Amino acid sequence: MKLIRKGLLDTWQGLPSFGLQHEGIPPGGAMDTFSLQIANALVGNDLYDKVLEMHFPTGVYQFETSTLIAICGADFTACVDNVEVPMNQPIKVPPGAILSCKKPVSGQRVYVASRTLQDEQVSRVKILPWSMNPENVFTDEPIRILCGREWDQIKACSQQLVLSKSFAISPTSNRMGYQLMQEPLKTLASQNLLSSAVTAGTIQLLPSGQLVVLMTGHQTTGGYPRLAHVISADLPRLAQKGPGDSLRFTLTDSMTAEYEWILVQNYLQQVRNVCALKLGQHRFDHH
């Protein structure tokens, strides 16, 4: 793809790279790994291929070769040559076609996966006749959390506040963490904490009494109390929220968190299997 006009924060992102936090290197990767994997599956990419992660206003890009693309995640009214195209569906685009996004509708991050069509010359935009429309990506259901090691360091009234009130995401939030705005939480006797390992989804209590949820660009260690952790299955849904949005939390248990993660992985594997079958059949029919 050729860049025509820069976007607000367009980057190539893949899945997180784990195993290097002990050297001070966070996993990084895409904010919404669920949408990333759906997009890669729709075009037949490898699981670890990188895709374009964009925020609104997005960049404008021109395809230099015949390309198969898929657009997943946030709905930014994606257009090819100024004609709106569907999301969560593979699309063939010809050389010279221009991708742009006109208006944000829902979500905060859109993912565009692409694969060059080596054996086919596309002369016009062609939408392939299957789609994967994941449910519950932009619901207002509470974000599920597990109690952290320092959960008992806040008073019972503050614990109740965390689980009963809505939190607004601050405009100062970014890929490193979402700062949440609500009345300050009240702690018990303060304790000096050693800096300890943190990960995406860790909810820390700041000295101001406010909360911050660490996201994919998080630091490797932190010295603030770790009140809770967002379960992995809900992180993509959290990643599609942004400044000005509100969220609620609800407690769950580790067994449920593991079960929900397995459900997500099974679903993604089914999507990869179905898309591989559909793409293989389409190539056979095309030839």
DRENFILO-461373 format. One line per field, with one value per residue (C-alpha): residue number from 1; residue in one letter; x, y negated, z. Coordinates in steps of 0.1 Angstrom, whole numbers, plus 5000, padded with zeros to 4 digits. Each point is the difference from the previous one (the first is absolute). Layout:
num: NUM	...
residuo: A	...
xx: X	...
yy: Y	...
zz: Z	...
//
This chain:
num: 1	2	3	4	5	6	7	8	9	10	11	12	13	14	15	16	17	18	19	20	21	22	23	24	25	26	27	28	29	30	31	32	33	34	35	36	37	38	39	40	41	42	43	44	45	46	47	48	49	50	51	52	53	54	55	56	57	58	59	60	61	62	63	64	65	66	67	68	69	70	71	72	73	74	75	76	77	78	79	80	81	82	83	84	85	86	87	88	89	90	91	92	93	94	95	96	97	98	99	100	101	102	103	104	105	106	107	108	109	110	111	112	113	114	115	116	117	118	119	120	121	122	123	124	125	126	127	128	129	130	131	132	133	134	135	136	137	138	139	140	141	142	143	144	145	146	147	148	149	150	151	152	153	154	155	156	157	158	159	160	161	162	163	164	165	166	167	168	169	170	171	172	173	174	175	176	177	178	179	180	181	182	183	184	185	186	187	188	189	190	191	192	193	194	195	196	197	198	199	200	201	202	203	204	205	206	207	208	209	210	211	212	213	214	215	216	217	218	219	220	221	222	223	224	225	226	227	228	229	230	231	232	233	234	235	236	237	238	239	240	241	242	243	244	245	246	247	248	249	250	251	252	253	254	255	256	257	258	259	260	261	262	263	264	265	266	267	268	269	270	271	272	273	274	275	276	277	278	279	280	281	282	283	284	285	286	287
residuo: M	K	L	I	R	K	G	L	L	D	T	W	Q	G	L	P	S	F	G	L	Q	H	E	G	I	P	P	G	G	A	M	D	T	F	S	L	Q	I	A	N	A	L	V	G	N	D	L	Y	D	K	V	L	E	M	H	F	P	T	G	V	Y	Q	F	E	T	S	T	L	I	A	I	C	G	A	D	F	T	A	C	V	D	N	V	E	V	P	M	N	Q	P	I	K	V	P	P	G	A	I	L	S	C	K	K	P	V	S	G	Q	R	V	Y	V	A	S	R	T	L	Q	D	E	Q	V	S	R	V	K	I	L	P	W	S	M	N	P	E	N	V	F	T	D	E	P	I	R	I	L	C	G	R	E	W	D	Q	I	K	A	C	S	Q	Q	L	V	L	S	K	S	F	A	I	S	P	T	S	N	R	M	G	Y	Q	L	M	Q	E	P	L	K	T	L	A	S	Q	N	L	L	S	S	A	V	T	A	G	T	I	Q	L	L	P	S	G	Q	L	V	V	L	M	T	G	H	Q	T	T	G	G	Y	P	R	L	A	H	V	I	S	A	D	L	P	R	L	A	Q	K	G	P	G	D	S	L	R	F	T	L	T	D	S	M	T	A	E	Y	E	W	I	L	V	Q	N	Y	L	Q	Q	V	R	N	V	C	A	L	K	L	G	Q	H	R	F	D	H	H
xx: 5000	5011	4993	4980	4992	5012	4975	4999	5017	5004	5024	5007	4992	5000	4994	5019	5035	5002	5031	5021	4986	5028	5022	4978	4982	4962	4981	4985	4979	4965	4975	4972	5016	4965	4992	5036	4997	4965	5015	5030	4978	4977	5029	5018	5030	5022	4989	5030	4999	4997	4970	4994	4985	4984	4982	4977	5008	5018	5025	4992	5017	5004	5004	5028	4991	4969	4993	4977	4990	4978	4989	4992	4996	4986	4975	5015	4979	5028	4999	5019	5000	4975	4975	4991	5011	4989	5019	5010	4999	5028	5003	5020	5013	5018	5033	4995	4970	5000	4990	4986	4977	4973	4982	5004	4969	5011	5033	5034	5023	4996	5022	5008	5016	5013	5015	5014	4982	5030	4980	4971	4995	4971	4983	4973	4990	4985	4984	5003	4968	5007	5006	5009	4980	5011	4974	5004	5030	4984	4976	4995	5003	5022	5037	5008	5029	5018	5011	5036	5026	4993	4962	4996	5020	4970	4970	4968	4982	5026	4998	4962	5006	5022	4974	4969	5009	5009	5035	5007	5032	5021	5012	5035	4997	5022	5014	5020	4969	4965	4996	4965	4981	4979	4999	5034	5001	5008	5028	5009	5033	5025	5028	5032	4999	5029	4998	4984	4992	4969	4983	4972	4968	5016	4980	5022	4991	5017	5010	4971	4975	4992	5004	5020	4996	5032	4997	5022	5027	5004	5032	5015	4999	4981	5000	4963	4975	4986	4963	4987	5007	4977	4996	5017	4967	4987	5032	4991	4966	5017	5024	4971	4990	5018	5000	4965	4986	4988	5004	4990	5017	4987	5019	5005	5022	5030	4981	4976	5029	5017	4968	4992	5036	4997	4966	5017	5029	4977	4979	5030	5012	4966	5002	5035	4987	4969	5019	5027	4973	4981	5032	5012	4966	4999	5035	4989	4968	5019	5025
yy: 5000	4965	4972	4971	4981	5007	5009	4992	5031	5027	5028	5036	5023	5037	5023	4992	5014	5016	5012	4969	4980	5011	4980	4969	5006	5001	5023	4971	5009	4991	4986	5022	5033	5016	4977	5004	5038	4998	4977	5023	5030	4984	4994	5033	4984	5017	4997	4978	4977	4963	4979	4962	4987	4966	4974	4973	4979	5027	4998	5004	5028	5012	5036	5005	5036	5022	5006	5019	4980	5003	4972	5009	4983	4965	4988	4969	5001	5015	4992	5012	4974	4980	5029	5015	5036	5026	5010	5035	5012	5007	4974	5001	4966	4991	4981	4963	5004	4976	5009	4973	4998	4973	4999	5018	5020	5023	5012	4984	5021	5015	5028	5005	5033	5003	5027	4995	5021	5014	5020	4977	4966	4983	4974	4988	5002	5034	5009	5038	5016	5010	4981	5005	4976	5006	4991	4982	4979	4966	5009	4980	5031	4995	5008	5031	4998	5022	4987	4989	5006	4966	5000	5001	4968	4979	4996	5020	4969	4994	5037	4995	4969	5018	5026	4978	4967	4990	4987	4975	5005	4969	4980	5006	5037	5018	5033	5002	4997	4988	4975	5003	4971	5005	4989	5009	5034	5002	5022	5016	4994	4993	5025	4997	5024	5014	4995	5031	5015	4987	5009	4988	4998	4993	4973	4979	4975	4967	4977	4977	5028	5004	5032	5008	5031	5010	5007	5015	4973	5005	4999	5033	4993	4976	4989	4990	5024	5025	5000	5023	5014	4999	5035	5007	5008	4964	4981	4996	4986	4976	4990	4989	4974	4966	4965	4989	5036	5015	5035	5021	5029	5033	5026	5035	5030	5015	5031	4978	4979	5031	5014	4967	4999	5035	4991	4971	5021	5027	4975	4984	5035	5007	4967	5009	5034	4987	4972	5023	5023	4972	4984	5033	5007	4965	5005	5033	4985	4970	5021
zz: 5000	4992	5026	4985	5032	5036	5027	5037	5012	4972	5009	4989	5029	5006	5030	5032	5004	5034	5019	5001	5030	5022	4976	5003	4966	5002	4977	4979	4970	4989	5025	4987	4993	4993	4971	4987	4998	4983	4974	4993	4998	4974	4976	5007	5018	5025	5037	5007	4970	5008	4990	4998	5032	4995	5022	4987	4980	4981	4972	4964	4981	4964	4989	4975	4991	5000	5037	5022	5031	5031	5023	5036	5034	5002	4974	4984	4968	4980	4962	4970	4972	5021	5000	5034	5004	5026	5031	5011	4963	4975	4972	4968	4989	4968	4996	5005	5023	5030	5035	5024	5030	5000	5033	5034	5010	5027	5017	5002	4978	4966	4986	4963	4990	4964	4978	4965	4974	4981	4974	4993	4984	5016	4977	5024	5037	5007	5034	5006	5011	5036	5033	5036	5022	5036	5027	5033	4988	5008	5027	5032	5022	5030	4996	5021	5025	5024	5035	5000	5028	5016	4996	5038	5004	4991	5024	4995	4989	4972	4990	4996	4980	4976	4994	4999	4983	4965	4992	4973	4979	5002	4969	5012	4994	4974	4989	5033	5022	5005	5028	5016	5015	5030	5037	5016	5017	5037	5011	5033	5017	4972	4994	4982	4970	4980	4963	4986	4966	4982	4968	4976	5020	5034	5018	5022	5027	4996	5030	4990	5007	4963	4980	4969	4979	4983	4963	4973	5003	5038	5019	5012	5038	5023	5036	5003	5016	4976	5009	4973	4965	4969	4987	4967	4982	5007	4991	4962	5010	5024	4972	4978	5027	5001	5016	5009	5002	5032	5014	5030	5017	5014	5020	4986	5009	4985	4987	4981	4986	4987	4986	4981	4987	4986	4984	4982	4988	4988	4981	4983	4990	4985	4981	4986	4989	4983	4983	4987	4986	4984	4985	4987	4984	4985	4984	4985	4986	4987	4981
//
